[in-house]
Amino acid sequence: GDVKYLAAIGSVVGLRGCVGVLVLGATLGAVVGLGLIASGKGSGKTALPFGTFLALAVILWLYLPASWLAWSPL
């Protein structure tokens, strides 16, 4: 499911954007996962749907100013 979703995202944002969205989505997922573990509401085995973070990442990728995304070497 997530691979097809990422392919659809890539058709909108291109290859560079697709890789950026993947990295940004993984970072967002890691931050939320670590937050759940730190708050005691989750563990290392808690499953989080990755598509949610991909959706948020593509929204951020499309609407953040390009200068915010300049850190990306892609």
PLY file of the C-alpha trace (Angstrom):
ply
format ascii 1.0
element vertex 74
property float x
property float y
property float z
element edge 73
property int vertex1
property int vertex2
end_header
0.00 0.00 0.00
2.66 2.53 0.98
4.77 1.81 -2.12
1.82 2.57 -4.41
1.04 5.65 -2.35
4.64 6.83 -2.69
4.49 6.22 -6.46
1.39 8.42 -6.65
3.16 11.08 -4.61
6.14 10.84 -6.96
3.91 11.52 -9.94
2.99 14.84 -8.33
6.29 16.00 -6.81
8.82 14.24 -9.06
11.77 12.04 -8.17
13.58 14.63 -6.02
10.38 15.40 -4.16
9.56 11.71 -3.75
12.86 11.03 -2.01
12.45 14.18 0.08
8.92 13.19 1.10
10.14 9.71 2.03
12.90 11.13 4.25
10.59 13.73 5.77
7.86 11.14 6.40
10.30 8.76 8.06
11.59 11.60 10.24
8.07 12.59 11.27
7.22 8.97 12.05
10.35 8.58 14.14
9.61 11.75 16.11
6.04 10.63 16.83
7.18 7.10 17.70
9.84 8.37 20.08
7.27 10.73 21.61
4.91 7.82 22.25
7.70 5.78 23.82
8.84 8.71 25.98
5.30 9.38 27.19
4.76 5.72 28.06
1.87 5.34 25.61
3.78 3.13 23.21
6.62 0.67 22.96
9.14 -0.30 20.34
6.58 -2.72 18.92
3.77 -0.18 18.54
2.66 -0.10 14.91
2.10 3.29 13.32
0.58 3.67 9.84
3.29 5.14 7.60
0.82 6.56 5.07
-0.26 9.18 7.59
3.27 10.51 7.85
3.72 10.40 4.07
0.56 12.48 3.67
1.78 15.07 6.16
5.23 15.07 4.56
3.86 15.71 1.07
1.75 18.59 2.37
4.81 20.09 4.06
6.90 19.50 0.91
4.38 21.31 -1.28
3.63 24.26 0.99
6.82 25.04 2.88
9.00 27.75 1.37
11.84 26.37 -0.74
14.37 27.91 1.67
13.12 25.60 4.45
13.86 22.61 2.27
17.30 23.85 1.19
18.95 21.48 3.70
18.09 18.60 1.40
21.04 17.56 -0.77
18.61 15.92 -3.23
0 1
1 2
2 3
3 4
4 5
5 6
6 7
7 8
8 9
9 10
10 11
11 12
12 13
13 14
14 15
15 16
16 17
17 18
18 19
19 20
20 21
21 22
22 23
23 24
24 25
25 26
26 27
27 28
28 29
29 30
30 31
31 32
32 33
33 34
34 35
35 36
36 37
37 38
38 39
39 40
40 41
41 42
42 43
43 44
44 45
45 46
46 47
47 48
48 49
49 50
50 51
51 52
52 53
53 54
54 55
55 56
56 57
57 58
58 59
59 60
60 61
61 62
62 63
63 64
64 65
65 66
66 67
67 68
68 69
69 70
70 71
71 72
72 73
